[in-house]
Amino acid sequence: MISIPQSKELLNELKLAKSKNSLIFAITNDCAGLSQLLSSNNFCMLLVDLKRDGNLLETLVEWERTPENAVYLVCGIASQFPQVLGHLNLHRDLFYQIKRPVLVAVSEHEIREIQKHAPDLYRYRSRTYNLKTKEKAELNQFS
Amino acid sequence: MKAKSLSDVYDIFDPQEALAGEKLKEYYVRRESPIDRHANALRSSRRPLKYLFVGSRGNGKSTELNRLSGLLKDDLLIVPFSIRDKLNLYDIEYSDILLIIAAEIHENVSENVKLSSELSGYLDSWSEKILENEKCLGFSGEVKTGFSAFVLNLTGKMKTEATTRQVTRKVIQPQLSDLVYAVNKIITEAEEKLDKNILVIIDDLDKVNLEKGEELFYKHGAELTSPICRIIYTIPQPLLFSNKIRQIVLQYFDGRIDLGNIIIYNRHGELDLEGCDLMKRVALKRMDESLISNDALDLAIKYSAGVMTEFIRIIRSAGNIADTDGRRSIDVSDVEQSIADTKNDYIRILNPEDIEILKGVTKTKGKVDGDKFQDLLFSLAILEYSNGEAWYDIHPAIKGIIE
């Protein structure tokens, strides 16, 4: 029941979080659309597709080599369930040290699993955006 | 520095950050905290007191522990550390904790005094013996001579290397009394030379799962309290509903330190003005008053459940919503939207059985036996409050859902 275009708020938060630690979740089935949204809003979008790329944290620790306007967009987290949940929950402190926003695109099922099985990681979040309702319309509106 | 704009609010209201150092001085608001009372006991008692520190997740325990360190730093040698920086919380055993305590005490003490050659010799030969035993088990880890190098090497690997953990336990657990003897020798000599007692503060042990927590504190309470220095262990709050754990508390520990949630509503559902005022001061110490309307601040307080990180997150998120809209201050509608996010979080994970328990708690303000209640407490769907007598209530964001 999302009445306000959350993608606009997401973009604003990403601007505020520039060069800062911030873990953000976005509920969406359209990772490609989200990727396009970030790129078209002048973020240096660094896609981490967990279906393909091995270890998320190993990728994130390289953050100092990225430009200040970099945003990590993480997709395909379910492909590494359930191990990744315990792993990220345990190493969540690392998100505090990564001075770049990390945006994790998740489905409803994935966010539920994260809340249940990685509760401490979830508590580390800044916010969870639901981009699913009227998703296409919203993504188009701000791109 | 107080936030002067909504973008400052985003920086200053960081729910991940426990207050420490300068920020503790600048932003901390005095609350009813058991820390002050226990600081006196820790300072003046002749006994090496052992306490369990309890509270809901995100209710400010780490900040209070940082404050305790500050209060006692002139009187005691404080050895504070987060267990999750040192060990793997999913694979942790009592002997790992004792080994880390030994390593941390040794490191802190070595920075302040030179241990006698007799003690250093004893520690070196102990570590050599452990290395020899590891070799007998076919573990050819990096050979480091001397106790300092040994613990540095070992503790560096304990968190990440499963093999190191397994072999170390195989070797150390049968000879645990030797490890405790070694730790206690360090403590005795250091306290004498420093003319100060040692206080070890172990944060984040409350993050272990309940099963592991029960194993650690129920089965190994005796071992965990065997070092002869003062120790504070954080412990998962729902564990204290277990009769077994309560026995252990009485038997081995000198007590528990309970950091309650801030009371926003009393058990009759009426607003608690003192709690609301405290939360208001928390916000206004960090932000200019012009950045949020009174009504918006009141609403954020009412839906914070008296949990500090929840409150900080609501304000930060509402600030972003207002900023997106091009406004310079937070209105009620921004806070409402932020609260809607919290509601959605709960809607996603609560099942019909949970809802029945939550309805019961709303009516009785009492606890219900069973794991489900503990899980709901763990997820902050249910919160414990106390002003002498404990009662329970559900997170205000859920009230609308179950009604």
Interface residues (C-beta under 8 A of the other chain):
Chain A: M1 I4 K8 E9 L11 N12 E13 L16 A17 K20 N21 G86 L90 D93 F95 Y96 E108 I111 R112 Q115 K116 P119 D120 R123 Y124 S126 R127 T128 N130
Chain B: S7 Y10 D11 D14 P15 Q16 E17 R57 G58 S82 R84 D85 N88 L89 Y90 K207 T309 R313 R316 S317 N320 I321 D323 T324 Q337 A340 D341 N344 D345 R348 I349 F378 S379
